Amino acid sequence: MSAANFPAPGDKAALEEGAMLTPRFDAAGLVTAVVTDEASGTLLMVAHMNAEALDLTIRTGIAHYWSRSRSVLWKKGETSGALQTVREMRVDCDQDAVWIKVAVAKPEDTCHTHRPTCFYRSVELGQGGGALRQD
């Protein structure tokens, strides 16, 4: 599926107040997807979707993404069993990012490192900061 299969983004008013999803794909044909656990609100991952991934996610209710590193469409959890069932999808004001609230079939395998979130390290802040701390 190409971006052409979604209606073209309109003017600012249509993007911000319109009743139709008209995603603004970037130069690489992607929108950013922020993914949280629907029950706890925990940030699970940030990924990207091309038009095909966005369309499949909307039509099937199972999260699909575009892997920038492998250049392939990917159904999250297809091999690990950690499928993400979409409970709610929101779009930001200018329709270039989506927020997906999901239920994960195997939460302990949300991340390919076998953790429940891809955000398992903290960055120390302040003068001399930058060190990573495992949570």
ZAZA-188975 format. One line per 4 residues: number of its first residue (from 0); their letters; for each residue z, x, y of N, C-alpha, C. Coordinates in steps of 0.05 Angstrom, whole numbers, plus 5000, padded with zeros to 4 digits. Layout:
% residues N
NUM) A) Z:X:Y:Z:X:Y:Z:X:Y ~ ...
***
This chain:
% residues 135
0) MSAA) 5000:5017:4976:5000:5000:5000:5000:5018:5025 ~ 4986:5010:5044:4985:5026:5069:5000:5010:5091 ~ 5006:5025:5112:5019:5012:5135:5003:4988:5145 ~ 4977:4989:5140:4959:4968:5149:4966:4941:5136
4) NFPA) 4980:4942:5114:4988:4917:5100:5011:4903:5114 ~ 5024:4916:5132:5045:4903:5149:5032:4897:5175 ~ 5040:4876:5188:5029:4870:5215:5034:4894:5234 ~ 5015:4899:5251:5018:4921:5271:5041:4915:5289
8) PGDK) 5057:4937:5296:5078:4932:5315:5068:4922:5341 ~ 5082:4904:5353:5074:4892:5379:5086:4907:5402 ~ 5088:4894:5424:5100:4906:5448:5130:4907:5444 ~ 5144:4919:5463:5173:4922:5462:5187:4896:5456
12) AALE) 5179:4875:5470:5193:4849:5466:5189:4839:5438 ~ 5165:4842:5427:5160:4833:5399:5176:4850:5379 ~ 5178:4876:5384:5193:4894:5366:5223:4886:5367 ~ 5233:4882:5391:5262:4878:5394:5271:4849:5389
16) EGAM) 5254:4830:5393:5262:4802:5392:5245:4785:5373 ~ 5224:4796:5362:5205:4781:5345:5218:4773:5319 ~ 5205:4754:5306:5215:4743:5280:5200:4754:5256 ~ 5183:4775:5260:5167:4787:5239:5173:4816:5236
20) LTPR) 5176:4825:5211:5179:4854:5206:5152:4867:5211 ~ 5152:4885:5231:5128:4901:5238:5136:4930:5240 ~ 5141:4943:5218:5153:4970:5218:5136:4990:5233 ~ 5149:5008:5247:5136:5030:5262:5138:5055:5245
24) FDAA) 5118:5060:5229:5118:5084:5212:5112:5108:5229 ~ 5125:5131:5223:5120:5156:5238:5093:5168:5231 ~ 5087:5192:5241:5061:5205:5237:5056:5210:5207 ~ 5078:5213:5192:5075:5218:5163:5074:5192:5147
28) GLVT) 5075:5169:5162:5074:5143:5148:5101:5134:5137 ~ 5123:5143:5149:5149:5137:5138:5168:5124:5158 ~ 5187:5109:5147:5210:5099:5163:5235:5110:5149 ~ 5256:5114:5165:5281:5124:5154:5297:5100:5142
32) AVVT) 5309:5105:5119:5326:5085:5106:5354:5096:5104 ~ 5373:5082:5116:5402:5089:5114:5413:5070:5093 ~ 5426:5081:5072:5435:5065:5049:5465:5066:5047 ~ 5477:5042:5047:5506:5040:5044:5513:5022:5020
36) DEAS) 5538:5026:5010:5548:5008:4989:5555:4981:5001 ~ 5545:4960:4989:5549:4934:5001:5578:4925:5001 ~ 5594:4934:4983:5622:4926:4981:5640:4943:4999 ~ 5638:4969:4998:5656:4987:5012:5646:4996:5039
40) GTLL) 5620:4994:5043:5608:5004:5068:5603:5034:5068 ~ 5610:5048:5046:5607:5077:5044:5577:5085:5047 ~ 5572:5105:5064:5545:5116:5066:5538:5130:5040 ~ 5517:5121:5027:5509:5132:5002:5488:5154:5005
44) MVAH) 5468:5148:5021:5445:5166:5024:5428:5159:5048 ~ 5412:5177:5056:5391:5172:5076:5365:5181:5062 ~ 5345:5164:5063:5320:5170:5050:5297:5160:5068 ~ 5273:5161:5058:5249:5152:5073:5233:5133:5056
48) MNAE) 5220:5115:5069:5202:5096:5056:5175:5096:5069 ~ 5155:5096:5052:5128:5091:5062:5123:5061:5059 ~ 5100:5052:5066:5094:5023:5065:5097:5012:5037 ~ 5088:5027:5017:5090:5018:4989:5119:5015:4981
52) ALDL) 5135:5035:4987:5163:5034:4980:5177:5010:4993 ~ 5172:5007:5019:5184:4984:5034:5175:4958:5022 ~ 5150:4955:5016:5139:4930:5005:5152:4925:4977 ~ 5153:4945:4960:5165:4942:4933:5194:4934:4935
56) TIRT) 5208:4947:4954:5237:4941:4957:5240:4912:4966 ~ 5225:4903:4984:5226:4875:4994:5219:4855:4971 ~ 5197:4861:4957:5188:4843:4936:5205:4842:4911 ~ 5217:4865:4903:5231:4867:4877:5262:4865:4881
60) GIAH) 5272:4872:4904:5301:4873:4908:5313:4898:4897 ~ 5298:4916:4888:5307:4942:4878:5297:4964:4897 ~ 5314:4982:4905:5306:5002:4925:5286:5022:4914 ~ 5265:5026:4930:5244:5046:4925:5242:5064:4950
64) YWSR) 5236:5089:4945:5234:5108:4967:5210:5126:4964 ~ 5204:5141:4985:5183:5161:4984:5197:5189:4984 ~ 5192:5205:4964:5203:5232:4963:5185:5250:4979 ~ 5196:5260:5001:5181:5279:5018:5177:5306:5003
68) SRSV) 5197:5314:4987:5195:5340:4974:5175:5339:4950 ~ 5173:5317:4937:5155:5314:4914:5130:5299:4920 ~ 5129:5286:4943:5106:5270:4951:5099:5248:4930 ~ 5120:5234:4922:5116:5213:4902:5134:5189:4910
72) LWKK) 5125:5165:4902:5140:5141:4904:5162:5143:4882 ~ 5186:5134:4889:5208:5137:4871:5226:5112:4871 ~ 5230:5101:4848:5248:5078:4844:5276:5090:4839 ~ 5294:5087:4858:5320:5100:4856:5334:5090:4831
76) GETS) 5343:5110:4815:5358:5104:4791:5342:5099:4766 ~ 5315:5101:4769:5298:5096:4745:5305:5114:4722 ~ 5311:5139:4727:5318:5157:4704:5348:5159:4700 ~ 5364:5157:4721:5393:5161:4719:5407:5135:4711
80) GALQ) 5394:5112:4715:5407:5087:4711:5423:5076:4735 ~ 5423:5092:4757:5438:5084:4781:5420:5067:4799 ~ 5408:5047:4788:5390:5029:4804:5405:5017:4827 ~ 5392:5015:4850:5403:5003:4874:5392:4975:4878
84) TVRE) 5408:4955:4874:5400:4927:4878:5406:4921:4908 ~ 5385:4913:4922:5388:4907:4951:5402:4881:4955 ~ 5424:4882:4970:5439:4857:4977:5432:4848:5005 ~ 5425:4867:5022:5417:4860:5050:5400:4883:5061
88) MRVD) 5380:4876:5077:5365:4897:5091:5364:4889:5120 ~ 5369:4908:5138:5367:4904:5166:5348:4924:5178 ~ 5336:4917:5200:5317:4935:5214:5329:4941:5242 ~ 5325:4965:5252:5336:4972:5278:5318:4960:5300
92) CDQD) 5327:4964:5325:5314:4950:5348:5285:4957:5351 ~ 5277:4981:5345:5248:4988:5349:5233:4990:5322 ~ 5246:4981:5301:5234:4978:5274:5223:5004:5263 ~ 5237:5026:5268:5229:5051:5255:5250:5061:5236
96) AVWI) 5270:5045:5231:5291:5052:5211:5301:5026:5199 ~ 5309:5028:5173:5321:5005:5160:5349:5013:5149 ~ 5367:4993:5148:5393:4997:5137:5394:4979:5112 ~ 5399:4991:5089:5399:4976:5064:5427:4977:5053
100) KVAV) 5437:4953:5048:5463:4950:5034:5457:4944:5005 ~ 5468:4961:4987:5461:4959:4959:5486:4957:4941 ~ 5481:4947:4917:5500:4949:4895:5488:4969:4876 ~ 5503:4989:4868:5492:5010:4851:5502:5006:4822
104) AKPE) 5483:5007:4803:5489:5002:4775:5508:5023:4764 ~ 5505:5048:4771:5522:5070:4762:5531:5086:4787 ~ 5551:5076:4801:5559:5089:4826:5564:5119:4824 ~ 5575:5127:4801:5581:5156:4798:5556:5174:4798
108) DTCH) 5533:5162:4796:5508:5177:4796:5490:5170:4819 ~ 5501:5161:4841:5485:5155:4865:5470:5179:4873 ~ 5484:5202:4874:5471:5228:4882:5462:5243:4857 ~ 5440:5258:4860:5430:5273:4837:5450:5295:4828
112) THRP) 5471:5300:4845:5492:5319:4837:5514:5305:4821 ~ 5510:5280:4813:5529:5264:4798:5554:5258:4814 ~ 5550:5250:4839:5572:5242:4856:5566:5214:4866 ~ 5586:5199:4876:5581:5172:4885:5568:5170:4913
116) TCFY) 5565:5192:4927:5551:5193:4952:5537:5220:4956 ~ 5516:5220:4971:5503:5246:4977:5518:5260:4999 ~ 5537:5247:5012:5552:5258:5035:5580:5266:5025 ~ 5582:5287:5009:5607:5295:4996:5619:5320:5009
120) RSVE) 5607:5329:5031:5618:5353:5045:5622:5347:5075 ~ 5644:5358:5086:5649:5355:5114:5642:5381:5128 ~ 5633:5379:5153:5626:5402:5169:5649:5407:5189 ~ 5661:5431:5188:5682:5437:5207:5671:5439:5235
124) LGQG) 5685:5426:5254:5676:5425:5282:5691:5444:5299 ~ 5681:5448:5323:5695:5465:5343:5686:5493:5343 ~ 5699:5509:5360:5692:5538:5363:5693:5551:5336 ~ 5671:5564:5328:5670:5577:5302:5666:5558:5279
128) GGAL) 5660:5533:5285:5655:5513:5264:5630:5518:5249 ~ 5624:5500:5232:5599:5501:5216:5604:5505:5186 ~ 5628:5512:5179:5635:5516:5151:5635:5488:5137 ~ 5628:5488:5112:5628:5463:5097:5653:5461:5080
132) RQD) 5664:5437:5078:5688:5432:5062:5682:5409:5042 ~ 5686:5414:5017:5682:5392:4997:5704:5372:5000 ~ 5697:5346:5001:5717:5325:5003:5727:5317:4976
***
